[in-house]
Amino acid sequence: MALRLAEIALDPPVLLAPLAGITDLPFRRLVASFGAGLVVSEMVASQEVVQARPLARARAELGFEEAATSVQLAGRDPYWMAEAAKYVAGQGARVIDINMGCPAKKVTNGYSGSALMKDLDHALTLIEAVVGAVEVPVTLKTRLGWDDALMNAPELARRAEGAGVRMVTIHGRTRCQFYKGQADWGAIASVRQAITVPLIANGDITGPDSAAEALRLSGADGVMIGRGAQGRPWLLAQVAAALFGRPAPVVPQGDALADMIVGHHQAMLSFYGLDLGIRIARKHLGWYLEMAGLEAARAELMATNSPDRVAALVRAAFRHQERAAA
């Protein structure tokens, strides 16, 4: 099963969610190497990406040359949203996603992200501005509503489709839930009834079983996975294999997994530079160790600033694990 956004096939319909500080270009490339229908950039503030000097850094962060990449824009002003859309489309973005789901206070206090669900008329001015500015497909990511008293995702989705949005992703929580409790996949079904464009279910999808249940309850056409992929960049491919008949990924083990982790670490250092890269990479290293059951190696690994030492410690931890299991 493949979804289509104009001439773009989302095959399989298993997508990587935008995660601030996580889904940077090195991580998106790694996830895509296992198999994903689409990977979405970290949220980009519309005015900042237009005004940034030099623009080369923004281009590197967004990865315009990546075929299955969507660039997510956030903002509150139609002019800057349109200008940002034109810029990223001009640089080669294949899909533009509009963020109306971020719950962070620094975003919602600026009347962006999920705060836009409190004013659908204004939200539609942003959607119309972006759709009118570009030829590439425009998608929307949002939540069930602002809070339990304002569950207006179906109305927003319906109006967004009328304005030209080609796909809608719903995180199964309200803004006021942030990431607490359990995502309500069944509540997403009300959006399915309101629109005809592809619908993607998001929230708490951590493997094939939860993905299948999210699809069953929501009636969605595909799933978007975020935090579940931390430390498991192959997870999207596993879900695609289980649900959509795609080839099962070869999940690296032992030395192969250590090599993948070291390669990801080196890619982050190259991308960010040594000092910043070391700091940003630590959270990924921690997730890898947690998923592999190697938390005992965490303290020493997090304390070193030497890339060579990181590589040696990672490889030693996996060799020790293999010997202990033999």
C-alpha contacts under 8 A as a table, 3 or more apart, distances in Angstrom:
res1	aa1	res2	aa2	distance
1	M	11	D	7.02
1	M	12	P	6.70
1	M	13	P	7.26
1	M	244	F	6.44
2	A	9	A	6.16
2	A	10	L	5.58
2	A	11	D	4.60
2	A	12	P	5.70
2	A	13	P	6.05
3	L	9	A	5.68
3	L	10	L	4.96
3	L	11	D	6.53
3	L	12	P	7.73
3	L	13	P	6.24
3	L	198	P	7.15
3	L	221	D	7.73
4	R	7	E	6.68
4	R	8	I	5.53
4	R	9	A	4.45
4	R	10	L	5.83
5	L	8	I	5.02
5	L	9	A	6.36
5	L	10	L	7.46
5	L	137	P	6.19
5	L	166	R	6.36
5	L	167	M	7.55
6	A	9	A	7.95
6	A	137	P	6.72
9	A	37	G	7.69
10	L	13	P	5.46
10	L	14	V	7.91
10	L	37	G	4.48
10	L	38	L	6.25
11	D	14	V	7.60
11	D	36	A	7.29
11	D	37	G	4.60
12	P	36	A	6.33
12	P	37	G	4.70
12	P	240	A	6.12
12	P	244	F	7.01
12	P	246	R	7.56
13	P	36	A	7.72
13	P	37	G	5.41
13	P	38	L	7.88
13	P	221	D	7.21
13	P	222	G	4.77
13	P	223	V	6.56
13	P	240	A	7.57
14	V	36	A	5.89
14	V	37	G	5.44
14	V	38	L	7.19
14	V	222	G	5.86
14	V	223	V	5.14
14	V	224	M	5.76
14	V	225	I	7.39
14	V	236	L	6.16
14	V	237	A	7.91
14	V	239	V	7.39
14	V	240	A	6.33
15	L	36	A	5.90
15	L	37	G	5.47
15	L	38	L	4.86
15	L	39	V	5.81
15	L	40	V	7.79
15	L	222	G	7.85
15	L	223	V	6.28
15	L	224	M	4.48
15	L	225	I	6.18
15	L	236	L	7.23
16	L	28	R	7.97
16	L	31	V	7.98
16	L	36	A	7.18
16	L	38	L	6.31
16	L	39	V	4.63
16	L	40	V	6.05
16	L	224	M	5.55
16	L	225	I	5.17
16	L	226	G	5.97
16	L	236	L	7.47
17	A	23	T	7.85
17	A	39	V	6.78
17	A	40	V	5.82
17	A	224	M	5.64
17	A	225	I	5.48
17	A	226	G	4.68
18	P	23	T	5.99
18	P	39	V	7.68
18	P	40	V	5.08
18	P	41	S	5.48
18	P	42	E	4.93
18	P	43	M	6.59
18	P	72	Q	7.60
18	P	226	G	6.98
19	L	22	I	5.33
19	L	23	T	5.32
19	L	41	S	7.79
19	L	42	E	5.59
19	L	43	M	7.50
19	L	226	G	6.72
19	L	227	R	7.85
20	A	23	T	6.65
20	A	42	E	5.17
20	A	43	M	6.45
21	G	24	D	6.77
21	G	42	E	7.07
21	G	280	I	7.98
22	I	27	F	7.19
22	I	42	E	7.49
23	T	26	P	7.83
23	T	27	F	5.57
23	T	28	R	5.73
23	T	40	V	7.48
23	T	41	S	6.16
23	T	42	E	5.74
24	D	27	F	5.53
24	D	28	R	6.11
24	D	41	S	6.58
24	D	42	E	6.40
24	D	61	E	6.70
24	D	62	L	7.71
25	L	28	R	5.09
25	L	29	R	6.03
25	L	41	S	7.57
25	L	60	A	7.83
25	L	61	E	6.02
25	L	62	L	6.67
25	L	63	G	6.23
26	P	29	R	5.27
26	P	30	L	6.30
26	P	264	H	6.84
26	P	267	A	6.01
26	P	268	M	6.11
26	P	271	F	7.52
27	F	30	L	5.04
27	F	31	V	6.23
27	F	233	P	7.82
27	F	264	H	7.43
28	R	31	V	5.18
28	R	32	A	6.01
28	R	39	V	6.20
28	R	40	V	7.77
28	R	41	S	7.82
29	R	32	A	5.04
29	R	33	S	6.07
30	L	33	S	5.14
30	L	34	F	7.01
30	L	233	P	6.53
30	L	264	H	7.50
31	V	34	F	5.60
31	V	35	G	6.61
31	V	36	A	6.93
31	V	39	V	7.99
31	V	233	P	4.74
31	V	234	W	6.22
31	V	236	L	7.58
32	A	35	G	4.89
32	A	36	A	5.30
32	A	38	L	7.86
32	A	39	V	7.12
32	A	68	A	7.98
33	S	36	A	7.98
34	F	233	P	7.38
34	F	234	W	5.52
34	F	236	L	7.88
34	F	237	A	5.95
34	F	249	P	6.33
35	G	234	W	7.55
35	G	236	L	6.86
35	G	237	A	5.07
35	G	249	P	7.91
36	A	39	V	6.88
36	A	236	L	6.07
36	A	237	A	6.26
36	A	240	A	7.96
37	G	68	A	6.82
38	L	68	A	4.93
38	L	69	T	5.73
38	L	70	S	6.96
39	V	68	A	6.23
39	V	69	T	4.95
39	V	70	S	6.21
40	V	69	T	5.61
40	V	70	S	4.61
40	V	71	V	5.92
40	V	72	Q	6.65
41	S	44	V	7.91
41	S	62	L	6.12
41	S	69	T	7.08
41	S	70	S	6.17
41	S	71	V	5.10
41	S	72	Q	5.87
42	E	62	L	7.91
42	E	71	V	7.61
42	E	72	Q	6.61
43	M	71	V	7.67
43	M	72	Q	5.10
43	M	73	L	5.77
43	M	74	A	6.46
43	M	99	N	7.26
44	V	48	E	7.84
44	V	49	V	6.92
44	V	71	V	7.76
44	V	72	Q	6.04
44	V	73	L	4.92
44	V	74	A	5.97
45	A	48	E	5.52
45	A	49	V	6.33
45	A	73	L	5.98
45	A	74	A	5.03
45	A	75	G	5.97
46	S	49	V	5.48
46	S	50	V	6.55
46	S	73	L	5.75
46	S	74	A	5.71
46	S	75	G	5.58
46	S	80	W	5.75
46	S	81	M	5.38
46	S	83	E	7.74
46	S	84	A	5.18
46	S	85	A	7.94
47	Q	50	V	5.34
47	Q	51	Q	6.23
47	Q	75	G	7.41
47	Q	80	W	5.22
47	Q	81	M	7.19
47	Q	84	A	6.82
48	E	51	Q	5.16
48	E	52	A	5.67
49	V	52	A	5.31
49	V	55	L	7.66
49	V	58	A	6.69
49	V	84	A	6.47
50	V	80	W	7.61
50	V	83	E	6.78
50	V	84	A	5.52
50	V	87	Y	6.92
52	A	55	L	5.63
52	A	58	A	7.55
53	R	56	A	7.94
54	P	57	R	6.58
54	P	58	A	7.99
55	L	58	A	5.27
55	L	59	R	6.33
56	A	59	R	5.10
56	A	60	A	6.24
57	R	60	A	5.12
57	R	61	E	6.23
58	A	61	E	5.14
58	A	62	L	6.19
59	R	62	L	5.26
59	R	63	G	6.06
59	R	64	F	6.49
59	R	91	Q	7.66
60	A	63	G	5.37
60	A	64	F	7.67
62	L	71	V	6.73
63	G	66	E	5.65
63	G	69	T	7.57
64	F	67	A	7.79
64	F	69	T	7.35
64	F	88	V	7.72
64	F	91	Q	6.39
64	F	92	G	5.24
64	F	93	A	5.15
64	F	94	R	7.87
65	E	92	G	6.55
65	E	93	A	7.60
66	E	69	T	5.67
67	A	94	R	7.06
68	A	94	R	7.46
69	T	93	A	7.27
69	T	94	R	6.73
69	T	95	V	6.98
70	S	93	A	6.70
70	S	94	R	6.37
70	S	95	V	4.64
70	S	96	I	5.54
70	S	97	D	6.44
71	V	88	V	7.55
71	V	93	A	6.59
71	V	95	V	6.39
71	V	96	I	5.04
71	V	97	D	5.95
72	Q	96	I	5.85
72	Q	97	D	4.42
72	Q	98	I	5.66
72	Q	99	N	6.38
73	L	81	M	7.29
73	L	84	A	7.60
73	L	85	A	7.69
73	L	96	I	7.22
73	L	97	D	6.16
73	L	98	I	5.17
73	L	99	N	5.96
74	A	81	M	7.38
74	A	98	I	6.13
74	A	99	N	5.13
74	A	100	M	7.41
74	A	112	S	6.53
74	A	113	G	6.47
75	G	78	P	7.96
75	G	80	W	7.45
75	G	81	M	6.26
75	G	99	N	8.00
75	G	111	Y	7.93
75	G	112	S	5.27
75	G	113	G	7.31
76	R	81	M	7.59
76	R	110	G	7.65
76	R	111	Y	6.16
76	R	112	S	5.25
76	R	126	L	7.13
77	D	80	W	5.58
77	D	81	M	6.19
77	D	126	L	6.83
78	P	81	M	5.06
78	P	82	A	6.03
78	P	125	T	6.26
78	P	126	L	4.74
78	P	129	A	5.58
78	P	130	V	7.63
79	Y	82	A	5.28
79	Y	83	E	6.18
79	Y	129	A	7.23
80	W	83	E	4.97
80	W	84	A	5.91
81	M	84	A	5.16
81	M	85	A	6.08
81	M	126	L	6.62
81	M	129	A	6.87
81	M	130	V	6.12
82	A	85	A	5.04
82	A	86	K	6.19
82	A	126	L	7.84
82	A	129	A	5.27
82	A	130	V	4.72
82	A	132	G	7.77
82	A	133	A	5.55
83	E	86	K	5.12
83	E	87	Y	6.16
83	E	133	A	7.62
84	A	87	Y	5.01
84	A	88	V	6.20
85	A	88	V	5.38
85	A	89	A	5.96
85	A	96	I	7.08
85	A	130	V	5.99
85	A	133	A	6.70
85	A	134	V	6.66
86	K	89	A	5.18
86	K	90	G	5.86
86	K	133	A	6.04
86	K	134	V	5.95
87	Y	90	G	5.08
87	Y	91	Q	6.27
88	V	91	Q	5.02
88	V	92	G	6.47
88	V	93	A	5.52
89	A	92	G	5.20
89	A	93	A	4.72
89	A	94	R	7.00
89	A	95	V	7.95
89	A	96	I	7.79
89	A	134	V	6.80
89	A	136	V	7.03
90	G	93	A	7.23
93	A	96	I	6.99
93	A	136	V	7.92
94	R	136	V	6.16
94	R	137	P	7.40
95	V	136	V	5.83
95	V	137	P	5.25
95	V	138	V	6.05
95	V	139	T	7.47
96	I	136	V	7.19
96	I	137	P	6.45
96	I	138	V	4.88
96	I	139	T	6.23
97	D	138	V	5.69
97	D	139	T	4.58
97	D	140	L	5.41
97	D	141	K	6.93
98	I	127	I	7.49
98	I	138	V	7.41
98	I	139	T	6.19
98	I	140	L	4.82
98	I	141	K	6.20
99	N	102	C	6.69
99	N	113	G	5.53
99	N	114	S	7.72
99	N	140	L	6.42
99	N	141	K	5.39
99	N	142	T	6.56
100	M	112	S	6.91
100	M	113	G	4.07
100	M	114	S	4.58
100	M	115	A	7.33
100	M	116	L	6.19
100	M	117	M	7.18
100	M	140	L	7.19
100	M	141	K	5.85
100	M	142	T	4.66
100	M	143	R	7.47
101	G	113	G	5.00
101	G	114	S	4.17
101	G	115	A	7.96
101	G	141	K	5.99
101	G	142	T	3.87
101	G	143	R	5.24
101	G	171	H	7.60
101	G	175	R	7.21
102	C	107	V	7.01
102	C	108	T	7.52
102	C	113	G	4.59
102	C	114	S	5.34
102	C	142	T	7.61
102	C	175	R	7.64
103	P	107	V	7.13
103	P	108	T	6.46
103	P	113	G	6.62
103	P	114	S	5.75
103	P	115	A	7.79
103	P	175	R	5.21
103	P	176	C	7.42
103	P	178	F	5.87
104	A	107	V	5.36
104	A	108	T	6.18
104	A	178	F	7.91
105	K	108	T	5.04
105	K	109	N	5.51
106	K	109	N	5.45
106	K	110	G	6.64
107	V	110	G	5.36
107	V	111	Y	6.76
107	V	112	S	5.47
107	V	113	G	5.99
108	T	111	Y	4.86
108	T	112	S	5.11
108	T	113	G	5.74
108	T	114	S	6.35
108	T	115	A	4.92
109	N	112	S	7.39
109	N	115	A	7.65
111	Y	115	A	5.27
111	Y	116	L	6.28
112	S	115	A	5.56
112	S	116	L	5.87
113	G	116	L	6.10
113	G	142	T	7.97
114	S	117	M	5.60
114	S	118	K	7.99
114	S	142	T	6.65
114	S	143	R	7.07
114	S	145	G	7.80
114	S	146	W	6.73
114	S	175	R	6.20
115	A	118	K	5.75
115	A	119	D	7.75
115	A	146	W	7.03
116	L	119	D	5.41
116	L	120	L	6.50
116	L	122	H	7.22
116	L	123	A	5.51
117	M	120	L	5.73
117	M	123	A	7.15
117	M	145	G	6.31
117	M	146	W	6.08
117	M	152	N	7.25
117	M	153	A	7.82
117	M	156	L	7.57
118	K	146	W	6.68
118	K	150	L	7.84
119	D	122	H	5.53
119	D	123	A	6.24
120	L	123	A	4.73
120	L	124	L	6.05
120	L	156	L	6.50
121	D	124	L	5.24
121	D	125	T	6.66
122	H	125	T	5.14
122	H	126	L	6.79
123	A	126	L	5.37
123	A	127	I	6.49
124	L	127	I	4.95
124	L	128	E	5.95
124	L	159	R	7.33
124	L	160	A	6.79
124	L	163	A	7.58
125	T	128	E	5.19
125	T	129	A	6.05
126	L	129	A	5.07
126	L	130	V	6.31
127	I	130	V	5.31
127	I	131	V	6.12
127	I	160	A	6.83
127	I	163	A	6.93
127	I	165	V	7.65
128	E	131	V	5.19
128	E	132	G	5.84
128	E	163	A	5.84
128	E	164	G	7.61
129	A	132	G	5.23
129	A	133	A	6.14
130	V	133	A	5.14
130	V	134	V	6.65
130	V	138	V	7.50
131	V	134	V	5.86
131	V	135	E	7.57
131	V	137	P	7.90
131	V	138	V	6.24
131	V	163	A	7.43
131	V	164	G	6.31
131	V	165	V	7.17
132	G	135	E	7.94
137	P	165	V	7.31
137	P	166	R	6.19
138	V	164	G	7.50
138	V	165	V	5.25
138	V	166	R	5.88
138	V	167	M	7.44
139	T	165	V	5.22
139	T	166	R	5.45
139	T	167	M	4.84
139	T	168	V	5.89
139	T	169	T	7.95
140	L	160	A	7.78
140	L	165	V	6.79
140	L	167	M	6.42
140	L	168	V	4.89
140	L	169	T	6.20
141	K	168	V	5.87
141	K	169	T	4.59
141	K	170	I	5.98
141	K	171	H	7.70
142	T	153	A	7.46
142	T	168	V	7.81
142	T	169	T	6.35
142	T	170	I	5.24
142	T	171	H	6.32
143	R	146	W	7.61
143	R	153	A	6.52
143	R	170	I	5.14
143	R	171	H	4.76
143	R	172	G	6.20
143	R	173	R	5.89
143	R	174	T	5.61
143	R	175	R	6.71
144	L	151	M	5.54
144	L	152	N	6.60
144	L	153	A	4.95
144	L	170	I	6.65
144	L	171	H	6.70
144	L	172	G	5.89
144	L	173	R	5.60
144	L	174	T	5.07
144	L	175	R	7.84
144	L	187	A	7.46
144	L	188	I	7.12
145	G	148	D	7.22
145	G	150	L	5.48
145	G	151	M	4.10
145	G	152	N	5.23
145	G	153	A	5.59
145	G	173	R	7.54
145	G	174	T	4.82
145	G	175	R	6.44
146	W	149	A	7.77
146	W	150	L	5.58
146	W	151	M	6.59
146	W	152	N	7.95
146	W	174	T	5.25
146	W	175	R	4.82
146	W	176	C	6.21
147	D	150	L	5.27
147	D	151	M	6.51
147	D	174	T	5.17
147	D	175	R	6.12
147	D	176	C	5.37
147	D	177	Q	7.44
148	D	151	M	5.99
148	D	174	T	6.99
151	M	174	T	7.53
152	N	155	E	5.45
152	N	156	L	6.32
153	A	156	L	5.09
153	A	157	A	5.92
153	A	170	I	7.91
153	A	191	V	6.52
154	P	157	A	5.13
154	P	158	R	6.03
154	P	190	S	6.13
154	P	191	V	4.41
154	P	192	R	7.92
154	P	193	Q	7.94
154	P	194	A	5.69
154	P	195	I	7.90
155	E	158	R	5.10
155	E	159	R	6.14
155	E	194	A	7.39
156	L	159	R	5.24
156	L	160	A	5.94
157	A	160	A	4.94
157	A	161	E	6.12
157	A	168	V	6.75
157	A	191	V	6.80
157	A	194	A	7.17
157	A	195	I	6.74
158	R	161	E	5.24
158	R	162	G	6.36
158	R	191	V	7.96
158	R	194	A	5.64
158	R	195	I	5.51
159	R	162	G	4.98
159	R	163	A	6.28
160	A	163	A	4.99
160	A	164	G	6.49
160	A	165	V	5.49
161	E	164	G	5.18
161	E	165	V	4.76
161	E	166	R	6.64
161	E	167	M	7.83
161	E	195	I	6.89
161	E	197	V	7.11
162	G	165	V	7.27
165	V	168	V	7.50
166	R	197	V	5.90
166	R	198	P	7.19
167	M	197	V	5.49
167	M	198	P	4.94
167	M	199	L	6.02
167	M	200	I	7.72
168	V	197	V	7.36
168	V	198	P	6.50
168	V	199	L	5.09
168	V	200	I	6.24
169	T	199	L	5.80
169	T	200	I	4.45
169	T	201	A	5.96
169	T	202	N	6.83
169	T	224	M	7.78
170	I	188	I	6.73
170	I	199	L	7.65
170	I	200	I	6.33
170	I	201	A	5.47
170	I	202	N	5.81
171	H	174	T	8.00
171	H	183	A	7.37
171	H	201	A	6.38
171	H	202	N	4.48
171	H	203	G	5.20
172	G	183	A	4.60
172	G	184	D	4.78
172	G	185	W	5.49
172	G	187	A	6.95
172	G	188	I	6.39
172	G	201	A	7.32
172	G	202	N	6.29
172	G	203	G	5.70
173	R	177	Q	6.15
173	R	178	F	7.24
173	R	179	Y	7.45
173	R	182	Q	7.80
173	R	183	A	5.37
173	R	184	D	6.32
173	R	203	G	7.60
174	T	177	Q	5.34
174	T	178	F	6.94
175	R	178	F	5.33
177	Q	180	K	5.47
177	Q	181	G	7.31
182	Q	204	D	7.12
183	A	203	G	5.49
183	A	204	D	6.08
184	D	187	A	5.55
184	D	188	I	7.18
185	W	188	I	5.34
185	W	189	A	7.38
185	W	201	A	7.08
185	W	203	G	7.96
185	W	214	A	5.39
185	W	215	L	7.92
185	W	217	L	5.75
185	W	218	S	5.27
186	G	189	A	5.56
186	G	214	A	7.62
186	G	217	L	4.64
186	G	218	S	4.96
187	A	190	S	6.02
187	A	191	V	7.93
187	A	218	S	6.86
188	I	191	V	5.43
188	I	192	R	6.78
188	I	201	A	7.19
188	I	217	L	7.89
188	I	218	S	5.01
188	I	219	G	7.84
188	I	220	A	7.91
189	A	192	R	4.90
189	A	193	Q	6.49
189	A	217	L	6.86
189	A	218	S	4.26
189	A	219	G	5.77
189	A	220	A	7.44
190	S	193	Q	5.25
190	S	194	A	6.59
191	V	194	A	5.00
191	V	195	I	6.49
191	V	199	L	7.98
192	R	195	I	5.73
192	R	196	T	7.42
192	R	199	L	6.64
192	R	218	S	7.22
192	R	219	G	6.35
192	R	220	A	6.63
193	Q	196	T	7.94
198	P	220	A	7.43
198	P	221	D	5.98
199	L	220	A	4.99
199	L	221	D	5.44
199	L	222	G	6.81
200	I	220	A	5.40
200	I	221	D	5.86
200	I	222	G	4.85
200	I	223	V	5.09
200	I	224	M	6.41
201	A	214	A	6.63
201	A	215	L	7.04
201	A	218	S	6.97
201	A	220	A	5.92
201	A	221	D	7.90
201	A	222	G	6.42
201	A	223	V	4.79
201	A	224	M	6.07
202	N	205	I	6.83
202	N	223	V	5.93
202	N	224	M	4.92
202	N	225	I	6.37
202	N	226	G	7.94
203	G	224	M	7.63
203	G	225	I	7.15
203	G	226	G	7.52
204	D	210	S	7.66
204	D	225	I	7.78
204	D	227	R	7.71
204	D	228	G	7.21
205	I	210	S	5.32
205	I	211	A	5.47
205	I	214	A	7.50
205	I	223	V	7.91
205	I	224	M	7.67
205	I	225	I	5.86
205	I	226	G	7.77
205	I	228	G	6.41
206	T	210	S	6.19
206	T	211	A	7.21
206	T	225	I	7.26
206	T	227	R	7.84
206	T	228	G	4.58
206	T	229	A	7.46
206	T	235	L	7.97
207	G	210	S	5.62
207	G	211	A	6.06
207	G	228	G	7.51
207	G	235	L	6.84
207	G	238	Q	7.62
207	G	239	V	6.14
208	P	211	A	5.00
208	P	212	A	6.03
208	P	238	Q	7.09
208	P	239	V	4.70
208	P	242	A	6.13
208	P	243	L	6.92
209	D	212	A	5.20
209	D	213	E	6.28
210	S	213	E	5.04
210	S	214	A	6.01
211	A	214	A	5.07
211	A	215	L	6.26
211	A	223	V	6.66
211	A	239	V	7.12
212	A	215	L	5.19
212	A	216	R	6.17
212	A	243	L	6.93
213	E	216	R	4.97
213	E	217	L	6.07
214	A	217	L	5.38
214	A	218	S	5.87
214	A	220	A	7.83
214	A	223	V	7.67
215	L	218	S	5.34
215	L	219	G	5.44
215	L	220	A	5.31
215	L	221	D	7.06
215	L	222	G	6.88
215	L	223	V	7.23
216	R	219	G	5.64
216	R	220	A	7.70
220	A	223	V	7.45
225	I	228	G	6.21
225	I	229	A	6.67
225	I	236	L	7.14
226	G	229	A	5.85
226	G	230	Q	7.56
227	R	230	Q	5.45
228	G	232	R	7.40
228	G	235	L	7.60
229	A	232	R	4.78
229	A	233	P	5.34
229	A	234	W	7.45
229	A	235	L	5.79
229	A	236	L	7.32
230	Q	233	P	6.72
230	Q	284	H	7.15
230	Q	287	W	6.18
230	Q	288	Y	7.77
231	G	284	H	6.40
231	G	285	L	7.77
231	G	286	G	7.99
231	G	287	W	4.58
231	G	288	Y	4.39
231	G	289	L	7.86
231	G	290	E	7.79
231	G	291	M	6.25
232	R	235	L	5.53
232	R	288	Y	7.32
232	R	291	M	7.58
233	P	236	L	7.17
234	W	237	A	5.45
234	W	238	Q	6.42
234	W	249	P	6.86
234	W	251	V	6.66
235	L	238	Q	4.99
235	L	239	V	6.29
236	L	239	V	5.16
236	L	240	A	6.17
237	A	240	A	4.95
237	A	241	A	6.12
237	A	246	R	7.76
237	A	248	A	6.76
237	A	249	P	5.97
238	Q	241	A	5.11
238	Q	242	A	6.26
238	Q	248	A	5.97
238	Q	249	P	6.28
239	V	242	A	5.16
239	V	243	L	5.96
239	V	244	F	7.83
240	A	243	L	5.36
240	A	244	F	5.15
240	A	245	G	6.65
240	A	246	R	5.64
240	A	248	A	7.93
241	A	244	F	5.69
241	A	245	G	4.85
241	A	246	R	4.18
241	A	247	P	5.48
241	A	248	A	5.05
241	A	249	P	7.77
242	A	245	G	6.13
242	A	246	R	7.44
242	A	248	A	7.82
252	P	256	A	5.18
252	P	257	L	4.60
252	P	260	M	7.68
253	Q	256	A	5.42
253	Q	257	L	4.75
253	Q	258	A	7.71
254	G	257	L	5.33
254	G	258	A	6.30
254	G	318	F	5.55
254	G	319	R	6.83
254	G	322	E	6.70
255	D	258	A	4.95
255	D	259	D	6.06
255	D	315	R	6.79
255	D	318	F	6.69
255	D	319	R	7.11
256	A	259	D	5.05
256	A	260	M	6.25
257	L	260	M	5.01
257	L	261	I	6.21
258	A	261	I	5.15
258	A	262	V	6.12
258	A	314	V	6.06
258	A	315	R	5.41
258	A	318	F	6.61
259	D	262	V	5.13
259	D	263	G	6.00
259	D	315	R	7.60
260	M	263	G	5.02
260	M	264	H	6.15
261	I	264	H	5.08
261	I	265	H	6.13
261	I	285	L	7.50
261	I	288	Y	7.62
261	I	314	V	7.82
262	V	265	H	4.99
262	V	266	Q	6.16
262	V	310	V	7.79
262	V	311	A	5.62
262	V	314	V	7.40
263	G	266	Q	5.12
263	G	267	A	6.13
264	H	267	A	5.03
264	H	268	M	6.31
265	H	268	M	5.24
265	H	269	L	6.40
265	H	281	A	6.19
265	H	285	L	7.95
266	Q	269	L	5.05
266	Q	270	S	6.20
266	Q	307	P	7.64
267	A	270	S	5.13
267	A	271	F	6.10
268	M	271	F	4.99
268	M	272	Y	5.94
268	M	273	G	7.70
268	M	277	G	5.45
268	M	278	I	7.84
268	M	280	I	7.87
268	M	281	A	6.57
269	L	272	Y	5.40
269	L	273	G	5.04
269	L	274	L	5.12
269	L	275	D	7.93
269	L	276	L	7.65
269	L	277	G	4.43
269	L	278	I	6.49
269	L	281	A	7.93
270	S	273	G	5.51
270	S	274	L	7.25
270	S	277	G	7.59
271	F	277	G	7.30
272	Y	275	D	7.96
272	Y	276	L	5.85
272	Y	277	G	4.85
273	G	276	L	5.92
273	G	277	G	5.43
274	L	277	G	5.14
274	L	278	I	6.00
275	D	278	I	5.44
275	D	279	R	6.68
276	L	279	R	5.28
276	L	280	I	6.22
277	G	280	I	5.19
277	G	281	A	5.84
278	I	281	A	5.24
278	I	282	R	6.47
278	I	305	N	6.59
278	I	307	P	7.90
279	R	282	R	5.63
280	I	283	K	6.44
280	I	284	H	7.75
281	A	284	H	5.36
281	A	285	L	6.28
282	R	285	L	4.99
282	R	286	G	6.11
282	R	302	M	6.25
283	K	286	G	5.02
283	K	287	W	6.32
284	H	287	W	5.12
284	H	288	Y	6.24
285	L	288	Y	5.15
285	L	289	L	6.24
286	G	289	L	5.21
286	G	290	E	6.13
286	G	295	E	7.76
286	G	298	R	6.57
287	W	290	E	5.04
287	W	291	M	6.12
288	Y	291	M	5.26
288	Y	292	A	6.16
289	L	292	A	5.09
289	L	293	G	6.01
289	L	294	L	4.76
289	L	295	E	5.55
289	L	297	A	7.57
289	L	298	R	6.98
290	E	293	G	5.14
290	E	294	L	5.94
290	E	295	E	5.52
291	M	294	L	7.67
294	L	297	A	5.86
294	L	298	R	7.31
294	L	317	A	7.14
294	L	321	Q	7.98
295	E	298	R	5.16
296	A	299	A	7.14
297	A	300	E	6.13
297	A	301	L	6.32
297	A	313	L	7.79
297	A	317	A	6.67
298	R	301	L	5.17
298	R	302	M	6.00
299	A	302	M	5.35
299	A	303	A	6.31
300	E	303	A	5.17
300	E	304	T	6.63
301	L	304	T	5.77
301	L	310	V	6.12
301	L	313	L	6.62
301	L	314	V	7.79
304	T	309	R	6.96
304	T	310	V	6.89
305	N	309	R	7.82
305	N	310	V	7.80
306	S	309	R	5.08
306	S	310	V	6.24
307	P	310	V	5.02
307	P	311	A	6.27
308	D	311	A	5.16
308	D	312	A	6.22
309	R	312	A	5.02
309	R	313	L	6.05
310	V	313	L	5.21
310	V	314	V	6.11
311	A	314	V	5.26
311	A	315	R	6.21
312	A	315	R	5.30
312	A	316	A	6.02
313	L	316	A	5.04
313	L	317	A	6.04
314	V	317	A	5.23
314	V	318	F	6.50
315	R	318	F	5.37
315	R	319	R	6.17
316	A	319	R	5.08
316	A	320	H	6.04
317	A	320	H	5.20
317	A	321	Q	6.21
318	F	321	Q	4.96
318	F	322	E	6.21
319	R	322	E	5.14
319	R	323	R	6.23
320	H	323	R	5.14
320	H	324	A	6.13
321	Q	324	A	5.12
321	Q	325	A	6.25
322	E	325	A	5.14
322	E	326	A	6.21
323	R	326	A	5.17
